[in-house]
Amino acid sequence: MDAAASGQRMCRLVSLKYRLGTIELIRSMKERRSYRELARLTGFDSAELCRYVQGRVCPSMERAEEISRVLLKAACLYDFIAQKIERDSEGYMDASRVVTDPFILKLAAHHAVDMFKQVGVTKVVAASVDGVPLGTLVAQRLGAGVIIAKGEKKAGIRSFLADQYDGNDGLLSLHCIFREALFPVETACSS
């Protein structure tokens, strides 16, 4: 298979994943709202939305983009996240309730895919540990690999890339990435 055919097949796969992700988005929103409310928000017939959720039909890419745009706006992702994040007396944030909430993860993943679906993403970088669930969801939906950036070298891994920087809070951060995640080693089975 030549590169153009492979790229075209990947575009169709990402499109299908996006359309199915839109159905998941409707299903997730259905947990919090009725079909009647969703129909009022989207302007689409409640029976049509029900057919999508039940798997009878799959929306076209154009329809999926319209539904996603309206539902993501109505979902107020930022409000959901803000409600879940807690700050301690020193100002540090605890995001554990965000990264363990499947509803928020689905919304955030769909939002990220919506933003980057046309770019041709091949790798998604996720910060260890809290970024792994979302990074994995986004990578899966985009048909991309996932790279986990850790704050320290992992024992036993000899080949890695590392970078240090000073954050706005004055803390020095170290990010280590397993080198083969970026530059895969060719094997006899990989061709």
C-alpha positions as CSV (number, residue, x, y, z in Angstrom):
1,M,0.0,0.0,0.0
2,D,1.5,3.4,-1.0
3,A,1.7,6.4,1.4
4,A,-1.3,8.2,-0.2
5,A,-3.6,5.2,0.1
6,S,-2.4,4.7,3.7
7,G,-3.0,8.3,4.6
8,Q,-6.5,8.3,3.0
9,R,-7.4,5.1,4.9
10,M,-6.2,6.8,8.2
11,C,-8.3,9.9,7.4
12,R,-11.4,7.7,7.0
13,L,-10.5,5.9,10.2
14,V,-10.1,9.2,12.1
15,S,-13.4,10.4,10.6
16,L,-15.2,7.3,11.7
17,K,-13.7,7.5,15.2
18,Y,-14.9,11.1,15.4
19,R,-18.4,10.3,14.3
20,L,-18.5,7.4,16.8
21,G,-17.1,9.8,19.4
22,T,-19.9,12.2,18.7
23,I,-22.4,9.4,19.5
24,E,-20.5,8.8,22.7
25,L,-20.8,12.6,23.4
26,I,-24.6,12.4,22.9
27,R,-24.7,9.3,25.1
28,S,-22.7,11.1,27.8
29,M,-24.9,14.2,27.6
30,K,-28.0,11.9,27.7
31,E,-26.9,10.9,31.2
32,R,-27.5,14.4,32.4
33,R,-30.3,15.7,30.1
34,S,-33.4,14.3,28.3
35,Y,-33.6,13.8,24.5
36,R,-36.0,16.7,24.5
37,E,-33.4,19.0,26.1
38,L,-30.7,17.7,23.8
39,A,-33.0,18.3,20.7
40,R,-33.7,21.8,21.9
41,L,-29.9,22.5,22.4
42,T,-28.8,21.0,19.0
43,G,-31.8,21.9,16.8
44,F,-31.9,18.2,15.7
45,D,-34.9,16.0,16.2
46,S,-34.9,13.9,19.4
47,A,-35.8,10.8,17.4
48,E,-32.7,11.3,15.3
49,L,-30.4,11.7,18.3
50,C,-32.0,8.6,19.8
51,R,-31.2,6.6,16.6
52,Y,-27.6,7.7,16.9
53,V,-27.3,6.6,20.5
54,Q,-29.0,3.3,19.9
55,G,-26.6,2.6,17.0
56,R,-29.2,2.4,14.3
57,V,-27.4,5.0,12.2
58,C,-24.2,6.9,12.3
59,P,-24.1,10.7,11.7
60,S,-22.3,12.0,8.6
61,M,-19.1,13.9,9.3
62,E,-20.8,17.2,8.8
63,R,-23.7,16.4,11.1
64,A,-21.3,15.0,13.7
65,E,-19.3,18.3,13.6
66,E,-22.5,20.3,14.0
67,I,-23.7,18.2,16.9
68,S,-20.3,18.2,18.6
69,R,-19.9,22.0,18.3
70,V,-23.3,22.6,19.9
71,L,-23.0,20.0,22.6
72,L,-19.5,20.9,23.6
73,K,-20.5,24.5,23.9
74,A,-23.6,23.5,26.0
75,A,-21.6,21.1,28.1
76,C,-19.5,24.0,29.6
77,L,-16.5,21.7,30.0
78,Y,-14.6,24.4,31.9
79,D,-17.4,24.7,34.4
80,F,-17.4,21.0,35.0
81,I,-13.7,21.0,35.5
82,A,-13.8,24.1,37.8
83,Q,-16.4,22.3,40.0
84,K,-14.2,19.3,40.4
85,I,-10.8,21.0,41.2
86,E,-10.0,21.7,44.8
87,R,-7.3,24.0,46.1
88,D,-5.6,23.6,49.4
89,S,-4.6,26.4,51.8
90,E,-1.3,26.8,49.9
91,G,-2.9,27.2,46.5
92,Y,-2.0,23.8,45.1
93,M,-4.7,22.2,43.0
94,D,-6.0,18.7,43.4
95,A,-7.3,17.5,40.0
96,S,-7.9,13.9,41.0
97,R,-11.6,14.3,40.7
98,V,-11.2,15.5,37.2
99,V,-9.0,12.7,35.9
100,T,-11.2,10.0,37.4
101,D,-14.5,11.4,36.1
102,P,-15.4,9.5,32.8
103,F,-17.9,12.1,31.8
104,I,-15.3,14.9,31.9
105,L,-12.6,12.8,30.3
106,K,-15.0,12.0,27.4
107,L,-15.9,15.6,26.9
108,A,-12.3,16.8,27.1
109,A,-11.1,14.1,24.7
110,H,-13.8,14.9,22.2
111,H,-13.0,18.6,22.5
112,A,-9.3,17.9,21.9
113,V,-10.1,15.6,18.9
114,D,-12.4,18.3,17.5
115,M,-9.5,20.8,17.7
116,F,-6.8,18.6,16.2
117,K,-8.6,16.1,13.8
118,Q,-7.5,18.0,10.7
119,V,-3.8,18.4,11.7
120,G,-2.6,14.8,11.2
121,V,-1.4,14.2,14.8
122,T,0.9,11.2,15.1
123,K,1.8,11.5,18.8
124,V,0.1,12.8,21.9
125,V,2.3,13.8,24.8
126,A,0.7,13.1,28.2
127,A,2.1,14.3,31.5
128,S,2.5,11.4,34.0
129,V,0.4,10.5,36.0
130,D,-2.7,12.7,35.8
131,G,-2.5,13.3,32.0
132,V,-2.3,9.6,31.0
133,P,-6.1,8.9,30.9
134,L,-6.9,11.9,28.8
135,G,-3.8,11.5,26.6
136,T,-4.6,7.9,25.9
137,L,-8.2,8.7,25.0
138,V,-7.2,11.4,22.6
139,A,-4.4,9.3,21.0
140,Q,-6.8,6.4,20.5
141,R,-9.4,8.6,18.9
142,L,-6.8,10.3,16.6
143,G,-5.2,7.0,15.7
144,A,-1.9,8.3,17.2
145,G,0.7,7.0,19.6
146,V,0.9,8.3,23.1
147,I,4.1,9.5,24.8
148,I,4.2,9.8,28.6
149,A,6.4,12.5,30.0
150,K,7.6,11.7,33.4
151,G,9.2,13.8,36.1
152,E,12.1,11.4,36.6
153,K,14.0,8.8,34.7
154,K,12.6,5.3,35.0
155,A,15.0,2.6,36.2
156,G,16.2,0.3,33.5
157,I,15.5,2.6,30.6
158,R,18.8,3.7,29.2
159,S,17.7,5.7,26.2
160,F,15.6,8.8,27.0
161,L,15.2,12.5,26.2
162,A,15.1,15.0,29.1
163,D,14.5,18.7,29.4
164,Q,14.4,21.0,32.3
165,Y,12.6,24.3,32.6
166,D,11.7,26.9,35.2
167,G,7.9,27.1,35.6
168,N,5.9,30.3,36.4
169,D,5.7,29.1,40.0
170,G,9.5,29.0,40.3
171,L,9.7,25.2,40.4
172,L,12.2,23.4,38.3
173,S,10.6,20.7,36.2
174,L,12.3,17.7,34.6
175,H,10.5,15.8,31.8
176,C,11.9,12.5,30.6
177,I,10.5,10.7,27.5
178,F,11.4,7.2,26.5
179,R,13.4,7.8,23.3
180,E,11.9,4.9,21.4
181,A,8.4,6.4,21.8
182,L,9.6,9.2,19.5
183,F,12.0,7.2,17.4
184,P,10.9,3.6,17.2
185,V,13.5,1.0,16.7
186,E,13.1,-0.9,13.4
187,T,12.6,-4.6,13.7
188,A,12.0,-7.4,11.3
189,C,8.3,-7.5,12.3
190,S,7.7,-3.7,11.9
191,S,7.6,-3.7,8.1
